[in-house]
Amino acid sequence: MKNVTEFSKPIHFLLTDIDDTLTDEGLLSSEAYQALWELHSAGIHVIPVTGRPAGWCEMIARVWPVSGVVGENGGFYFRYHNKKMHRHFFFDERTQKENRTKLDLIESEVLSQVSGCQLASDQFCRIMDLAIDFCEDVSPLPESEVKKIVEIFHRHGAQAKISSIHVNGWFGEYDKLTMSLKFLEKEFGLTKDEAKNICAFSGDSPNDEPMFEFFPHSFAVANINKFIHQIKNKPTYVTKQRGGLGFTEIADQIRRSFLPSKKS
């Protein structure tokens, strides 16, 4: 992985994870939030791509200086544009209800078989997935227990991804990347090749690997090193600092690379 200061390509879209990429210990710092505004003011579209729930994404799409948000690991995207909320879901309502019944069974099994985990506190406002907390509001579980949670999802035929705080599981052949590309196509008319050329991604954990693999301009904050042994397709660039301060490094480098192109 290269140092973030080696990046020099003008890009127009920054897709970014939230937890432990924008945040530190669950808090959005003033530096990271200011970096979002500076990117927005420079004309760079910021699109959070997160495992967080629909309830959070509704607020983020409306209130943050972003051009939309992909939520629940690719289950949907929301875009608040011209005073109207645009929502796109991978599944229709009937399929969502059928999947919820199956996820309820997985929930019971995980909570009974893996001691120390619990439902994520934001589960009540989720639509598409099931989130199991292994270190956000509980004492951190060992890696072996986290893997056991993943195995239970897989036994039921569900997908499962490990973030920095949760194991998220769902039914359906989608992930952060598939819905991000759908968002860019439907809302901005970008092809996959165009997306590779003018978009970047920043993240911090194993569930960001599809994004690291697809986008040549991929970044990680320094806390990626905790998970790097779990990631085959690594980000191209890495910051010196963790979390939100690392994100500010990425944002500053992107703006420096973008603004000269914009003036020319």
Residue, then its C-alpha position, 0 to 999 in steps of 0.5 A: m500500500k502506498n502513502v496517501t500523499e502519492f495520490s494525484k489523480p483528479i476524481h469527482f466522486l468519493l464513496t466512503d465507509i462511515d464507522d471507523t473511517l469517518t468516525d473515531e470511537g463512534l463519534l464524528s469529529s469536527e475535523a472529519y465533518q469539516a472535511l465533508w463540507e470542504l469536499h462538497s464545496a470543492g464540487i466533489h460528490v461524497i457518497p457514504v457507503t455503509g452497513r448502517p441502517a435505513g433510519w440513519c441513512e434517511m437522516i444522512a441523505r437529508v442533513w449531511p453534505v453528501s450526494g446520496v448514501v448506500g446503506e445496509n451493505g448495499g440493500f438500498y440507496f437514498r438520495y435527497h435531491n431537489k427537495k425530494m427523497h429518491r429511494h431504490f431497494f434491491f428487493d421489493e417489500r414482499t421479498q423483504k418481509e420473507n427475508r426478515t422471517k428467515l433472519d429472525l431465525i438466524e438471530s435466535e440461533v446466533l444469540s443462543q450459541v455465541s456468548g457475549c454478542q448482542l443485536a446491534s443497537d440500531q437493529f430496530c431501524r434496519i430493513m434489509d439485514l441483521a446486524i450482530d454487535f461484537c464490539e460496539d456496545v459489548s466487550p470485544l469478542p475473540e476472532s474465533e467467536v466472530k467467525k462462528i457468527v459468520e458461519i451461522f449466517h452461511r449455514h442458513g444460506a445468507q451472506a455475512k460480512i465483518s465490519s469493524i463493529h458488527v457482523n452484518g448478514w442478509f439474503g440476496e446477491y448484493d454488496k456495497l459495490t453492486m449498489s454503489l455502481k447502481f447508484l452511480e448509473k441511475e443517478f449520474g449516468l456513469t458506466k463501470d469504466e467511468a466510475k473506475n476513472i473518476c471515483a475513489f473509495s475510502g474504508d477501513s475493514p474487511n467488508d470494504e474489500p469489494m470496493f478496494e478491489f474494484f476501484p483503482h483509487s482506493f484508500a484506507v485509514a490507518n486502522i485497516n492494519k488491524f484487519i489487513h491479514q483478512i483482506k486479499n484485495k488491499p487498498t491502494y493508499v493508506t493514511k498515517q492516522r486512524g479514523g476521522l483524522g485519517f479521512t481528513e488526510i484523504a480528503d485533503q489529498i483529493r482536493r489538492s489533486f482535484l482543484p488544479s484540474k477544475k481551474s484548467 
